[in-house]
Amino acid sequence: MDDKALIELAKQARAHAYAPYSGFAVGAAALSADGRVFLGCNIENASYGLTNCAERTAIFSAIAAGAKELVALAVVADGEQPCSPCGACRQVVAEFAVKRIILANLAGKSRVVTAEELLPYAFSLDNNKT
Ligand code: THU
């Protein structure tokens, strides 16, 4: 599956966003090494802090379905620039070592980044054990 097709799937997932509080809909699509694609959207809550971002919805769905290796993650929102993941999602992207992260907007702008570029010095128990 190429980046364009993965972005298209993320756009479709975005249509399911539940974002009555922010009005900002985000979609994501995670591609597993075995070719499966897992979709995610942001899911907000009246208790705002419980909101789950599109990226984490997609990644958690992939892991829950047994995906072992995520080779790409596309994220799409309707901003001027390609959608850039929040800090919590960056830590989750780092945890599962997602190989390529494709940031995109609805206007067709996109860029590809690595987990390391998104979150240098990510927290890990390995580098924090005493
Ligand atoms: N959001 C995402 O789903 N992914 C991002 O990369 C940035 C932010 C969501 C969280 C919240 O529902 C809304 O966008 C506004 O912050």
Backbone and ligand atoms as CSV (ligand in chain L), in Angstrom:
chain,resi,resn,atom,element,x,y,z
A,1,MET,N,N,0.854,-1.201,0.000
A,1,MET,CA,C,0.000,0.000,0.000
A,1,MET,C,C,0.884,1.243,0.000
A,2,ASP,N,N,0.621,2.178,-0.919
A,2,ASP,CA,C,1.464,3.379,-0.967
A,2,ASP,C,C,0.911,4.469,-0.034
A,3,ASP,N,N,1.708,5.524,0.124
A,3,ASP,CA,C,1.334,6.581,1.071
A,3,ASP,C,C,0.001,7.228,0.719
A,4,LYS,N,N,-0.210,7.404,-0.582
A,4,LYS,CA,C,-1.439,8.072,-1.029
A,4,LYS,C,C,-2.672,7.268,-0.598
A,5,ALA,N,N,-2.583,5.969,-0.763
A,5,ALA,CA,C,-3.716,5.103,-0.410
A,5,ALA,C,C,-3.940,5.104,1.105
A,6,LEU,N,N,-2.827,5.140,1.862
A,6,LEU,CA,C,-2.964,5.141,3.330
A,6,LEU,C,C,-3.573,6.471,3.804
A,7,ILE,N,N,-3.165,7.566,3.162
A,7,ILE,CA,C,-3.744,8.879,3.497
A,7,ILE,C,C,-5.246,8.867,3.207
A,8,GLU,N,N,-5.607,8.259,2.095
A,8,GLU,CA,C,-7.021,8.189,1.709
A,8,GLU,C,C,-7.830,7.433,2.776
A,9,LEU,N,N,-7.261,6.358,3.284
A,9,LEU,CA,C,-7.956,5.591,4.333
A,9,LEU,C,C,-8.059,6.415,5.629
A,10,ALA,N,N,-7.016,7.170,5.923
A,10,ALA,CA,C,-7.051,8.026,7.117
A,10,ALA,C,C,-8.144,9.089,6.971
A,11,LYS,N,N,-8.300,9.586,5.763
A,11,LYS,CA,C,-9.368,10.568,5.499
A,11,LYS,C,C,-10.740,9.944,5.749
A,12,GLN,N,N,-10.874,8.691,5.316
A,12,GLN,CA,C,-12.160,8.006,5.527
A,12,GLN,C,C,-12.415,7.805,7.023
A,13,ALA,N,N,-11.362,7.480,7.758
A,13,ALA,CA,C,-11.502,7.286,9.209
A,13,ALA,C,C,-11.886,8.604,9.880
A,14,ARG,N,N,-11.369,9.701,9.344
A,14,ARG,CA,C,-11.648,11.024,9.897
A,14,ARG,C,C,-13.143,11.316,9.920
A,15,ALA,N,N,-13.860,10.746,8.975
A,15,ALA,CA,C,-15.314,10.981,8.887
A,15,ALA,C,C,-16.025,10.456,10.142
A,16,HIS,N,N,-15.354,9.571,10.882
A,16,HIS,CA,C,-15.975,9.011,12.089
A,16,HIS,C,C,-15.558,9.739,13.361
A,17,ALA,N,N,-14.783,10.783,13.210
A,17,ALA,CA,C,-14.312,11.514,14.404
A,17,ALA,C,C,-15.503,11.948,15.259
A,18,TYR,N,N,-15.314,11.828,16.561
A,18,TYR,CA,C,-16.314,12.331,17.509
A,18,TYR,C,C,-15.650,13.509,18.211
A,19,ALA,N,N,-15.919,14.694,17.677
A,19,ALA,CA,C,-15.220,15.886,18.175
A,19,ALA,C,C,-16.182,17.056,18.377
A,20,PRO,N,N,-17.211,16.844,19.215
A,20,PRO,CA,C,-18.202,17.911,19.410
A,20,PRO,C,C,-17.651,19.094,20.190
A,21,TYR,N,N,-16.546,18.912,20.907
A,21,TYR,CA,C,-16.028,19.994,21.757
A,21,TYR,C,C,-15.045,20.875,21.017
A,22,SER,N,N,-14.125,20.270,20.298
A,22,SER,CA,C,-13.124,21.070,19.576
A,22,SER,C,C,-13.574,21.369,18.149
A,23,GLY,N,N,-14.399,20.517,17.591
A,23,GLY,CA,C,-14.786,20.684,16.185
A,23,GLY,C,C,-13.657,20.337,15.232
A,24,PHE,N,N,-12.577,19.738,15.752
A,24,PHE,CA,C,-11.392,19.435,14.942
A,24,PHE,C,C,-11.317,17.921,14.722
A,25,ALA,N,N,-11.637,17.491,13.516
A,25,ALA,CA,C,-11.683,16.058,13.210
A,25,ALA,C,C,-10.338,15.581,12.673
A,26,VAL,N,N,-9.897,14.454,13.183
A,26,VAL,CA,C,-8.614,13.876,12.761
A,26,VAL,C,C,-8.843,12.399,12.418
A,27,GLY,N,N,-8.138,11.941,11.388
A,27,GLY,CA,C,-8.208,10.526,11.014
A,27,GLY,C,C,-6.812,9.946,10.943
A,28,ALA,N,N,-6.694,8.656,11.188
A,28,ALA,CA,C,-5.393,7.992,11.112
A,28,ALA,C,C,-5.570,6.587,10.556
A,29,ALA,N,N,-4.506,6.108,9.927
A,29,ALA,CA,C,-4.509,4.734,9.410
A,29,ALA,C,C,-3.135,4.140,9.662
A,30,ALA,N,N,-3.115,3.008,10.363
A,30,ALA,CA,C,-1.856,2.330,10.689
A,30,ALA,C,C,-1.724,1.091,9.810
A,31,LEU,N,N,-0.580,0.997,9.152
A,31,LEU,CA,C,-0.320,-0.150,8.261
A,31,LEU,C,C,0.603,-1.128,8.966
A,32,SER,N,N,0.136,-2.363,9.087
A,32,SER,CA,C,0.948,-3.380,9.748
A,32,SER,C,C,1.788,-4.115,8.703
A,33,ALA,N,N,2.891,-4.713,9.164
A,33,ALA,CA,C,3.829,-5.376,8.243
A,33,ALA,C,C,3.142,-6.492,7.456
A,34,ASP,N,N,2.100,-7.069,8.030
A,34,ASP,CA,C,1.384,-8.148,7.334
A,34,ASP,C,C,0.331,-7.622,6.365
A,35,GLY,N,N,0.293,-6.302,6.171
A,35,GLY,CA,C,-0.583,-5.715,5.155
A,35,GLY,C,C,-1.934,-5.247,5.663
A,36,ARG,N,N,-2.214,-5.525,6.926
A,36,ARG,CA,C,-3.503,-5.063,7.457
A,36,ARG,C,C,-3.447,-3.577,7.775
A,37,VAL,N,N,-4.613,-2.919,7.643
A,37,VAL,CA,C,-4.693,-1.493,7.963
A,37,VAL,C,C,-5.710,-1.302,9.086
A,38,PHE,N,N,-5.326,-0.495,10.064
A,38,PHE,CA,C,-6.203,-0.223,11.200
A,38,PHE,C,C,-6.496,1.270,11.235
A,39,LEU,N,N,-7.780,1.585,11.348
A,39,LEU,CA,C,-8.189,2.987,11.265
A,39,LEU,C,C,-8.460,3.566,12.645
A,40,GLY,N,N,-8.319,4.878,12.732
A,40,GLY,CA,C,-8.610,5.553,13.996
A,40,GLY,C,C,-9.095,6.962,13.753
A,41,CYS,N,N,-9.858,7.471,14.708
A,41,CYS,CA,C,-10.296,8.875,14.656
A,41,CYS,C,C,-10.184,9.405,16.077
A,42,ASN,N,N,-10.261,10.728,16.225
A,42,ASN,CA,C,-10.250,11.249,17.587
A,42,ASN,C,C,-11.635,11.075,18.205
A,43,ILE,N,N,-11.613,10.753,19.477
A,43,ILE,CA,C,-12.852,10.488,20.218
A,43,ILE,C,C,-12.804,11.328,21.491
A,44,GLU,N,N,-13.610,12.392,21.506
A,44,GLU,CA,C,-13.563,13.322,22.637
A,44,GLU,C,C,-14.534,12.904,23.733
A,45,ASN,N,N,-14.442,13.630,24.838
A,45,ASN,CA,C,-15.295,13.320,25.979
A,45,ASN,C,C,-15.636,14.619,26.701
A,46,ALA,N,N,-16.807,14.653,27.324
A,46,ALA,CA,C,-17.221,15.827,28.097
A,46,ALA,C,C,-16.198,16.123,29.189
A,47,SER,N,N,-15.531,15.085,29.660
A,47,SER,CA,C,-14.397,15.246,30.553
A,47,SER,C,C,-13.177,15.286,29.627
A,48,TYR,N,N,-12.795,16.489,29.221
A,48,TYR,CA,C,-11.897,16.684,28.075
A,48,TYR,C,C,-10.639,15.815,28.068
A,49,GLY,N,N,-10.077,15.633,29.253
A,49,GLY,CA,C,-8.803,14.910,29.347
A,49,GLY,C,C,-8.900,13.448,28.937
A,50,LEU,N,N,-10.103,12.946,28.805
A,50,LEU,CA,C,-10.275,11.538,28.407
A,50,LEU,C,C,-10.229,11.356,26.900
A,51,THR,N,N,-10.101,12.449,26.187
A,51,THR,CA,C,-10.060,12.381,24.723
A,51,THR,C,C,-8.953,11.455,24.231
A,52,ASN,N,N,-9.287,10.665,23.223
A,52,ASN,CA,C,-8.270,9.820,22.589
A,52,ASN,C,C,-8.035,10.348,21.174
A,53,CYS,N,N,-6.777,10.582,20.857
A,53,CYS,CA,C,-6.443,11.092,19.523
A,53,CYS,C,C,-6.576,9.996,18.468
A,54,ALA,N,N,-6.680,10.425,17.229
A,54,ALA,CA,C,-6.827,9.496,16.102
A,54,ALA,C,C,-5.657,8.528,16.010
A,55,GLU,N,N,-4.442,9.032,16.225
A,55,GLU,CA,C,-3.245,8.202,16.107
A,55,GLU,C,C,-3.266,7.061,17.107
A,56,ARG,N,N,-3.594,7.409,18.364
A,56,ARG,CA,C,-3.607,6.361,19.388
A,56,ARG,C,C,-4.754,5.388,19.167
A,57,THR,N,N,-5.882,5.879,18.679
A,57,THR,CA,C,-6.990,4.960,18.383
A,57,THR,C,C,-6.532,3.925,17.356
A,58,ALA,N,N,-5.863,4.381,16.300
A,58,ALA,CA,C,-5.423,3.468,15.227
A,58,ALA,C,C,-4.348,2.499,15.737
A,59,ILE,N,N,-3.375,3.030,16.457
A,59,ILE,CA,C,-2.276,2.173,16.931
A,59,ILE,C,C,-2.799,1.154,17.945
A,60,PHE,N,N,-3.636,1.585,18.866
A,60,PHE,CA,C,-4.155,0.650,19.878
A,60,PHE,C,C,-5.018,-0.426,19.225
A,61,SER,N,N,-5.759,-0.032,18.217
A,61,SER,CA,C,-6.590,-1.000,17.504
A,61,SER,C,C,-5.700,-2.051,16.831
A,62,ALA,N,N,-4.597,-1.598,16.244
A,62,ALA,CA,C,-3.660,-2.520,15.583
A,62,ALA,C,C,-3.051,-3.498,16.597
A,63,ILE,N,N,-2.603,-2.961,17.706
A,63,ILE,CA,C,-1.964,-3.818,18.718
A,63,ILE,C,C,-2.987,-4.807,19.294
A,64,ALA,N,N,-4.201,-4.316,19.522
A,64,ALA,CA,C,-5.242,-5.196,20.085
A,64,ALA,C,C,-5.605,-6.322,19.124
A,65,ALA,N,N,-5.386,-6.102,17.831
A,65,ALA,CA,C,-5.705,-7.129,16.817
A,65,ALA,C,C,-4.503,-8.030,16.543
A,66,GLY,N,N,-3.425,-7.829,17.296
A,66,GLY,CA,C,-2.282,-8.731,17.168
A,66,GLY,C,C,-1.185,-8.262,16.229
A,67,ALA,N,N,-1.294,-7.054,15.706
A,67,ALA,CA,C,-0.230,-6.548,14.824
A,67,ALA,C,C,1.061,-6.436,15.634
A,68,LYS,N,N,2.162,-6.877,15.038
A,68,LYS,CA,C,3.439,-6.892,15.761
A,68,LYS,C,C,4.377,-5.798,15.291
A,69,GLU,N,N,4.201,-5.386,14.050
A,69,GLU,CA,C,5.118,-4.400,13.486
A,69,GLU,C,C,4.310,-3.408,12.668
A,70,LEU,N,N,4.467,-2.130,12.986
A,70,LEU,CA,C,3.736,-1.108,12.236
A,70,LEU,C,C,4.715,-0.401,11.303
A,71,VAL,N,N,4.465,-0.510,10.023
A,71,VAL,CA,C,5.421,0.034,9.058
A,71,VAL,C,C,5.085,1.469,8.653
A,72,ALA,N,N,3.836,1.878,8.858
A,72,ALA,CA,C,3.483,3.260,8.537
A,72,ALA,C,C,2.224,3.680,9.286
A,73,LEU,N,N,2.154,4.997,9.484
A,73,LEU,CA,C,0.962,5.581,10.110
A,73,LEU,C,C,0.670,6.885,9.382
A,74,ALA,N,N,-0.526,7.001,8.825
A,74,ALA,CA,C,-0.914,8.261,8.167
A,74,ALA,C,C,-1.878,9.007,9.087
A,75,VAL,N,N,-1.708,10.323,9.160
A,75,VAL,CA,C,-2.552,11.178,9.995
A,75,VAL,C,C,-3.060,12.322,9.129
A,76,VAL,N,N,-4.352,12.581,9.195
A,76,VAL,CA,C,-4.923,13.643,8.358
A,76,VAL,C,C,-5.883,14.513,9.155
A,77,ALA,N,N,-5.742,15.832,8.959
A,77,ALA,CA,C,-6.716,16.770,9.522
A,77,ALA,C,C,-6.850,17.937,8.548
A,78,ASP,N,N,-7.766,18.844,8.874
A,78,ASP,CA,C,-8.018,19.962,7.967
A,78,ASP,C,C,-7.318,21.223,8.443
A,79,GLY,N,N,-6.003,21.184,8.464
A,79,GLY,CA,C,-5.242,22.358,8.883
A,79,GLY,C,C,-4.495,22.954,7.705
A,80,GLU,N,N,-3.876,24.087,7.965
A,80,GLU,CA,C,-3.077,24.717,6.908
A,80,GLU,C,C,-1.842,23.873,6.599
A,81,GLN,N,N,-1.311,23.263,7.653
A,81,GLN,CA,C,-0.141,22.397,7.533
A,81,GLN,C,C,-0.549,20.950,7.798
A,82,PRO,N,N,0.272,19.985,7.377
A,82,PRO,CA,C,-0.003,18.589,7.714
A,82,PRO,C,C,-0.148,18.423,9.228
A,83,CYS,N,N,-1.063,17.560,9.633
A,83,CYS,CA,C,-1.361,17.388,11.062
A,83,CYS,C,C,-0.160,16.801,11.808
A,84,SER,N,N,0.248,17.468,12.866
A,84,SER,CA,C,1.409,17.050,13.639
A,84,SER,C,C,0.954,16.460,14.978
A,85,PRO,N,N,1.333,15.220,15.258
A,85,PRO,CA,C,0.835,14.534,16.457
A,85,PRO,C,C,1.199,15.214,17.774
A,86,CYS,N,N,0.328,15.058,18.760
A,86,CYS,CA,C,0.567,15.627,20.088
A,86,CYS,C,C,1.663,14.818,20.807
A,87,GLY,N,N,2.099,15.310,21.926
A,87,GLY,CA,C,3.180,14.651,22.669
A,87,GLY,C,C,2.841,13.235,23.102
A,88,ALA,N,N,1.613,13.028,23.582
A,88,ALA,CA,C,1.224,11.685,24.039
A,88,ALA,C,C,1.282,10.698,22.876
A,89,CYS,N,N,0.790,11.113,21.725
A,89,CYS,CA,C,0.820,10.216,20.558
A,89,CYS,C,C,2.253,9.947,20.108
A,90,ARG,N,N,3.118,10.933,20.242
A,90,ARG,CA,C,4.532,10.727,19.869
A,90,ARG,C,C,5.164,9.649,20.742
A,91,GLN,N,N,4.819,9.659,22.019
A,91,GLN,CA,C,5.368,8.642,22.924
A,91,GLN,C,C,4.845,7.252,22.545
A,92,VAL,N,N,3.585,7.184,22.122
A,92,VAL,CA,C,3.002,5.895,21.710
A,92,VAL,C,C,3.617,5.436,20.386
A,93,VAL,N,N,3.832,6.355,19.478
A,93,VAL,CA,C,4.506,6.040,18.207
A,93,VAL,C,C,5.903,5.487,18.491
A,94,ALA,N,N,6.592,6.096,19.470
A,94,ALA,CA,C,7.938,5.633,19.842
A,94,ALA,C,C,7.877,4.236,20.464
A,95,GLU,N,N,6.892,4.016,21.310
A,95,GLU,CA,C,6.762,2.722,22.001
A,95,GLU,C,C,6.670,1.561,21.004
A,96,PHE,N,N,5.894,1.796,19.939
A,96,PHE,CA,C,5.687,0.710,18.982
A,96,PHE,C,C,6.576,0.848,17.745
A,97,ALA,N,N,7.535,1.754,17.829
A,97,ALA,CA,C,8.551,1.915,16.782
A,97,ALA,C,C,7.949,1.970,15.378
A,98,VAL,N,N,6.928,2.779,15.225
A,98,VAL,CA,C,6.300,2.936,13.902
A,98,VAL,C,C,7.366,3.477,12.942
A,99,LYS,N,N,7.527,2.808,11.820
A,99,LYS,CA,C,8.646,3.111,10.926
A,99,LYS,C,C,8.552,4.469,10.231
A,100,ARG,N,N,7.401,4.724,9.622
A,100,ARG,CA,C,7.241,5.983,8.873
A,100,ARG,C,C,5.934,6.612,9.298
A,101,ILE,N,N,5.954,7.905,9.560
A,101,ILE,CA,C,4.731,8.598,9.944
A,101,ILE,C,C,4.451,9.637,8.860
A,102,ILE,N,N,3.292,9.524,8.261
A,102,ILE,CA,C,2.929,10.389,7.138
A,102,ILE,C,C,1.931,11.418,7.655
A,103,LEU,N,N,2.363,12.664,7.684
A,103,LEU,CA,C,1.500,13.742,8.165
A,103,LEU,C,C,0.864,14.393,6.950
A,104,ALA,N,N,-0.425,14.650,7.012
A,104,ALA,CA,C,-1.097,15.198,5.832
A,104,ALA,C,C,-2.221,16.145,6.222
A,105,ASN,N,N,-2.596,16.990,5.266
A,105,ASN,CA,C,-3.819,17.776,5.456
A,105,ASN,C,C,-4.772,17.488,4.290
A,106,LEU,N,N,-5.964,18.024,4.404
A,106,LEU,CA,C,-6.975,17.721,3.369
A,106,LEU,C,C,-6.621,18.363,2.035
A,107,ALA,N,N,-5.836,19.433,2.094
A,107,ALA,CA,C,-5.470,20.146,0.864
A,107,ALA,C,C,-4.443,19.390,0.037
A,108,GLY,N,N,-3.903,18.300,0.595
A,108,GLY,CA,C,-2.958,17.498,-0.185
A,108,GLY,C,C,-1.500,17.709,0.157
A,109,LYS,N,N,-1.246,18.542,1.193
A,109,LYS,CA,C,0.150,18.695,1.653
A,109,LYS,C,C,0.488,17.502,2.529
A,110,SER,N,N,1.702,16.978,2.373
A,110,SER,CA,C,2.099,15.891,3.273
A,110,SER,C,C,3.609,15.885,3.452
A,111,ARG,N,N,4.043,15.237,4.531
A,111,ARG,CA,C,5.468,15.026,4.757
A,111,ARG,C,C,5.634,13.738,5.556
A,112,VAL,N,N,6.770,13.108,5.352
A,112,VAL,CA,C,7.042,11.850,6.045
A,112,VAL,C,C,8.117,12.089,7.092
A,113,VAL,N,N,7.867,11.620,8.312
A,113,VAL,CA,C,8.850,11.787,9.374
A,113,VAL,C,C,9.071,10.441,10.076
A,114,THR,N,N,10.130,10.388,10.879
A,114,THR,CA,C,10.396,9.172,11.654
A,114,THR,C,C,9.957,9.390,13.113
A,115,ALA,N,N,9.849,8.287,13.838
A,115,ALA,CA,C,9.488,8.360,15.260
A,115,ALA,C,C,10.546,9.174,16.018
A,116,GLU,N,N,11.797,8.974,15.650
A,116,GLU,CA,C,12.910,9.675,16.306
A,116,GLU,C,C,12.841,11.185,16.039
A,117,GLU,N,N,12.452,11.547,14.833
A,117,GLU,CA,C,12.300,12.980,14.537
A,117,GLU,C,C,11.151,13.579,15.341
A,118,LEU,N,N,10.074,12.810,15.488
A,118,LEU,CA,C,8.917,13.327,16.231
A,118,LEU,C,C,9.215,13.461,17.715
A,119,LEU,N,N,9.958,12.494,18.240
A,119,LEU,CA,C,10.228,12.520,19.682
A,119,LEU,C,C,11.631,12.025,20.000
A,120,PRO,N,N,12.611,12.920,19.844
A,120,PRO,CA,C,13.964,12.535,20.250
A,120,PRO,C,C,13.984,12.331,21.771
A,121,TYR,N,N,14.838,11.448,22.239
A,121,TYR,CA,C,14.952,11.162,23.670
A,121,TYR,C,C,13.627,10.704,24.273
A,122,ALA,N,N,12.884,9.881,23.525
A,122,ALA,CA,C,11.611,9.365,24.048
A,122,ALA,C,C,11.853,8.644,25.359
A,123,PHE,N,N,10.879,8.701,26.227
A,123,PHE,CA,C,11.005,7.981,27.497
A,123,PHE,C,C,11.010,6.481,27.236
A,124,SER,N,N,11.921,5.781,27.900
A,124,SER,CA,C,11.897,4.324,27.872
A,124,SER,C,C,12.479,3.845,29.190
A,125,LEU,N,N,11.997,2.700,29.646
A,125,LEU,CA,C,12.517,2.208,30.936
A,125,LEU,C,C,13.982,1.863,30.825
A,126,ASP,N,N,14.398,1.452,29.607
A,126,ASP,CA,C,15.796,1.073,29.418
A,126,ASP,C,C,16.759,2.194,29.786
A,127,ASN,N,N,16.403,3.430,29.421
A,127,ASN,CA,C,17.332,4.507,29.713
A,127,ASN,C,C,17.017,5.225,31.023
A,128,ASN,N,N,16.124,4.629,31.835
A,128,ASN,CA,C,15.800,5.267,33.103
A,128,ASN,C,C,15.930,4.361,34.314
A,129,LYS,N,N,16.388,3.143,34.060
A,129,LYS,CA,C,16.582,2.224,35.199
A,129,LYS,C,C,17.789,2.652,35.999
A,130,THR,N,N,17.717,2.405,37.302
A,130,THR,CA,C,18.869,2.790,38.121
A,130,THR,C,C,19.803,1.580,38.280
L,1,THU,N1,N,-6.001,15.434,17.927
L,1,THU,C1,C,-5.743,14.241,17.313
L,1,THU,O1,O,-6.616,13.369,17.241
L,1,THU,N2,N,-4.510,14.060,16.786
L,1,THU,C2,C,-3.549,15.006,16.710
L,1,THU,O2,O,-2.486,14.760,16.163
L,1,THU,C3,C,-3.770,16.326,17.296
L,1,THU,C4,C,-5.003,16.462,18.113
L,1,THU,C5,C,-7.355,15.691,18.430
L,1,THU,C6,C,-7.522,15.738,19.911
L,1,THU,C7,C,-8.784,16.588,20.030
L,1,THU,O3,O,-9.917,15.762,19.865
L,1,THU,C8,C,-8.717,17.533,18.847
L,1,THU,O4,O,-7.794,16.946,17.937
L,1,THU,C9,C,-8.270,18.938,19.185
L,1,THU,O5,O,-7.122,18.928,19.948
